[in-house]
Amino acid sequence: MVREFWLRFRRNRAAVFGVLTLAALSLFSLFAIAFSRYGPFELAADPFKPPSLQHPFGTDDLGRDIFVQSAYGLAITLMVGAATAVLGGLIGIIVGSVSGYFRGALANATTAIIEIFQSLPLFFLVLVIISFFGSSITNTILALGLTLWASTARIQRGQVMTVKNLTFVEMSKLVGEKEYNILIREILPNSVQPSIVNIAYTASIAIVVESGLAFLGLGDPRMMSLGFIIGNARLFFFQAWWMGLLPGILLFLTILSLNLVSDGLNEVLNPRRS
């Protein structure tokens, strides 16, 4: 099954490029942090020092090494995207499956919750949560995960409503299989593929929102973030153009790669496009 998946996935060259780029970004961040002489907040040289052999992407307004900052910021960006995707994906799949399979008050309540969350403005909802509970990386991930699950839940609900009417599900009911066993063993494995595609897309949205918060100065002040670096660099664009160059490229490549991977997964996992 894994071999068949890879054979189909690799036909999409853009998606393969996305996977390789994400792997390269992860390795860059890992090795840059492991072998760095400085921390992301440590002063490494004089302020506004242009790119050189010692500091490949120069220093910022305080003399911090932008190369090192970017490596740490990329690690935070990837962690936020992955953690949010997992948290929001799990919530979305569970809520969507319950809403799509069961009937009555439970289904109506979960459907109403999905619709309410889908109608709320995402960025401002996360902004309110962060403002209320504090700007830590944990709170940011929780806020994103608890707000980005609705689209996955809507997709999962539609898939479950389709699969539950198929013959093999009806046969399971006739032999006396319990409802929750049918949902977990029979319906979920045959309905979750489009939700997985959306989870990959959710990771890119989470990164955009987290970067936007950090850009505005609302990120975790104890963590270096690509959004924070870019936000700080905009103040000195004409004086030190290099300050936002590397973090901007890394952020762009990360979001682009996740979207390319999402498109590749859609071609492989979405039954309507198989």
C-alpha positions in Angstrom: 0.0 0.0 0.0 2.8 2.4 0.9 4.7 1.5 -2.3 1.5 2.1 -4.4 0.9 5.4 -2.7 4.5 6.6 -3.4 4.3 5.5 -7.1 1.2 7.6 -7.5 2.4 10.5 -5.5 5.8 10.8 -7.3 4.0 11.4 -10.6 3.3 14.9 -9.3 6.7 16.5 -9.7 5.6 19.6 -7.9 4.5 17.6 -4.9 7.8 15.7 -4.8 9.6 19.1 -5.0 7.5 20.2 -2.0 8.5 17.1 0.1 12.1 17.5 -0.8 12.0 21.2 0.0 10.4 20.6 3.4 13.0 18.0 4.2 15.8 20.4 3.2 14.4 23.2 5.3 14.1 20.9 8.3 17.7 19.7 7.9 18.9 23.3 7.4 17.2 24.4 10.6 18.5 21.3 12.6 22.1 21.6 11.5 22.2 25.4 11.7 21.0 25.3 15.3 23.2 22.4 16.3 26.4 24.0 15.0 25.6 27.7 15.7 28.1 29.7 17.8 25.3 32.1 18.9 21.8 31.9 20.2 19.0 33.7 18.4 19.0 36.6 20.9 22.8 36.8 21.4 24.8 39.8 20.1 27.2 38.4 17.4 28.7 41.6 15.9 28.1 45.2 15.2 24.5 46.3 14.3 23.6 46.5 10.6 26.6 44.5 9.4 26.0 43.5 5.8 26.3 39.9 4.6 29.8 38.5 4.9 31.6 35.2 5.2 31.3 35.3 9.0 27.7 36.4 8.9 26.2 35.2 5.6 23.0 37.2 6.0 24.4 40.0 8.0 23.2 41.3 11.4 20.1 43.1 12.6 19.7 46.4 14.4 21.0 45.0 17.6 23.9 43.0 16.1 22.2 39.5 16.2 23.1 37.1 13.5 20.2 36.8 11.0 21.3 33.4 9.7 21.0 32.0 13.2 17.8 33.8 13.9 16.3 32.4 10.7 17.3 28.9 11.6 15.6 29.1 15.0 12.6 30.9 13.5 12.2 28.2 10.8 12.2 25.6 13.5 9.4 27.4 15.4 7.4 27.8 12.1 7.6 24.1 11.2 6.7 23.1 14.8 3.6 25.4 14.8 2.5 24.1 11.5 2.9 20.5 12.4 1.4 20.7 15.9 -1.6 22.8 14.7 -2.3 20.4 11.9 -2.2 17.4 14.2 -4.4 19.0 16.9 -6.9 20.6 14.5 -7.0 17.5 12.3 -7.8 15.2 15.2 -10.6 17.5 16.5 -11.9 17.9 13.0 -12.0 14.2 12.2 -13.6 13.3 15.5 -16.3 16.0 15.4 -16.9 15.5 11.7 -17.3 11.8 12.0 -19.7 12.1 14.9 -21.7 14.7 13.1 -21.9 12.7 9.9 -22.7 9.3 11.3 -25.1 9.9 14.2 -28.6 11.4 14.1 -30.6 13.5 16.5 -29.5 16.1 19.0 -25.8 15.1 18.9 -25.6 15.4 15.2 -27.5 18.7 15.2 -25.3 20.2 18.0 -22.0 19.2 16.3 -23.2 20.5 12.9 -24.1 23.8 14.5 -20.7 24.1 16.1 -19.0 23.4 12.8 -21.0 26.1 11.1 -20.4 28.6 13.8 -16.6 28.1 13.8 -16.5 28.3 10.0 -18.3 31.6 10.0 -16.0 33.2 12.5 -13.1 35.4 11.3 -10.1 33.2 11.9 -7.3 35.7 12.5 -9.3 37.9 14.9 -10.6 34.9 16.8 -7.0 33.7 17.3 -6.0 37.2 18.2 -8.7 37.4 20.9 -7.6 34.0 22.4 -3.9 35.1 22.4 -4.8 38.4 23.9 -6.8 36.8 26.7 -4.5 33.9 27.6 -1.1 35.3 26.7 1.4 35.2 23.9 3.2 31.9 24.4 4.0 29.4 21.7 1.8 26.8 23.5 -1.2 29.2 23.6 -0.6 30.0 19.9 -0.7 26.4 18.9 -3.7 25.7 21.0 -5.5 28.7 19.7 -4.8 27.8 16.1 -5.7 24.1 16.6 -9.0 25.0 18.3 -10.0 27.3 15.5 -8.7 25.6 12.4 -10.5 22.3 12.8 -13.8 23.3 11.4 -12.9 22.9 7.7 -11.6 19.4 8.3 -14.7 18.6 10.3 -17.0 19.8 7.4 -15.1 17.6 4.9 -15.1 14.6 7.2 -18.8 15.0 7.9 -19.6 14.9 4.2 -17.5 11.9 3.6 -19.0 9.9 6.5 -22.5 10.7 5.3 -21.6 9.2 2.0 -19.8 6.1 3.2 -22.3 5.2 5.9 -24.9 4.4 3.2 -22.7 1.9 1.3 -23.4 -1.8 1.3 -20.6 -3.0 3.5 -21.8 -0.6 6.3 -25.3 -1.9 6.0 -24.1 -5.5 6.3 -22.2 -4.6 9.5 -25.4 -3.3 11.0 -27.3 -6.4 10.0 -24.9 -8.7 11.8 -25.3 -6.6 15.0 -22.0 -4.7 15.0 -22.0 -1.8 17.5 -22.4 1.7 16.2 -19.0 3.0 17.4 -17.2 -0.1 16.1 -18.8 0.5 12.7 -17.7 4.1 12.7 -14.1 3.4 13.8 -13.4 0.2 11.9 -15.5 0.5 8.8 -16.4 4.1 8.0 -13.3 6.0 9.3 -10.7 4.2 7.2 -12.8 4.7 4.1 -13.6 8.3 4.6 -10.6 10.0 6.1 -8.5 10.5 3.0 -9.9 14.0 2.0 -9.5 15.1 5.5 -5.8 14.2 5.5 -5.4 16.4 2.4 -7.1 19.3 4.2 -4.9 18.8 7.3 -1.8 19.4 5.2 -3.4 22.6 3.9 -4.3 23.6 7.4 -0.6 23.6 8.4 0.2 26.3 5.8 -2.7 28.4 7.1 -1.5 28.0 10.7 2.0 29.2 9.6 0.5 32.2 7.8 -1.6 33.2 10.9 1.3 32.6 13.4 3.7 34.7 11.2 1.1 37.4 11.0 0.7 37.5 14.8 4.5 37.6 15.2 4.8 40.3 12.5 2.5 42.4 14.6 4.5 41.8 17.8 1.9 39.4 19.2 4.0 36.2 19.2 5.9 34.6 22.0 8.6 37.1 23.0 10.8 34.2 24.3 10.9 32.5 20.9 12.4 33.7 17.6 9.9 33.6 14.8 10.2 34.3 11.1 7.3 36.6 11.3 9.0 38.6 14.1 12.2 38.9 12.1 10.3 40.1 9.0 8.3 42.5 11.1 11.4 43.9 12.6 13.2 44.1 9.2 10.4 46.3 7.7 11.5 49.1 10.0 15.0 49.2 8.5 14.3 48.1 4.9 16.2 51.0 3.2 19.0 50.9 5.8 19.5 47.1 5.9 17.6 45.3 3.2 19.2 42.0 4.0 17.5 41.7 7.4 14.3 40.3 5.9 15.7 38.5 2.9 16.5 35.0 4.3 13.5 34.8 6.7 11.2 35.9 3.9 12.6 33.3 1.5 12.3 30.5 4.2 8.7 31.5 5.0 7.8 31.6 1.3 9.3 28.2 0.6 7.7 26.6 3.6 4.2 27.7 2.7 4.7 26.9 -1.0 6.0 23.4 -0.2 3.0 22.6 2.1 0.6 23.7 -0.6 2.4 21.6 -3.2 2.3 18.6 -0.9 -1.4 19.1 -0.2 -2.1 19.2 -4.0 -0.2 16.0 -4.4 -2.0 14.2 -1.6 -5.3 15.4 -3.1 -4.5 13.7 -6.4 -3.6 10.4 -4.6 -6.1 10.3 -1.8 -9.2 12.0 -3.1 -11.3 9.2 -4.6 -13.0 11.6 -7.0 -9.7 12.4 -8.6 -8.2 8.9 -8.6 
